């Protein structure tokens, strides 16, 4: 399991996801596709939502059996470029 986590982290860092509204970058499309595919292999219900030019959200759902509780993880897919620093 630890090797799989390290492999995924290496791939995530390798993908250029610089927010194109903040500096020159490709946006989140490629990293969203990578994350969505990884979650699909884990049998999650996954949806990619387009919210702008090369800006995407990944929504994944794991159905549980507790109908009165939910857990939400909210994280950023984009990164900030180092231009001008």
MOWO-V706811 format. One line per field, one symbol per residue. psi: psi as a letter, one per 40 degrees, with the letter a starting at -180 (. if undefined). A space follows every 10 residues. Layout:
psi = ???
//
This chain:
psi = dddddddddd ddddhhfhhe edihieaedd dddddddddd eefihihhhh eahfhiihhi hhhaeheeii hhhhiidiih iehe.
//
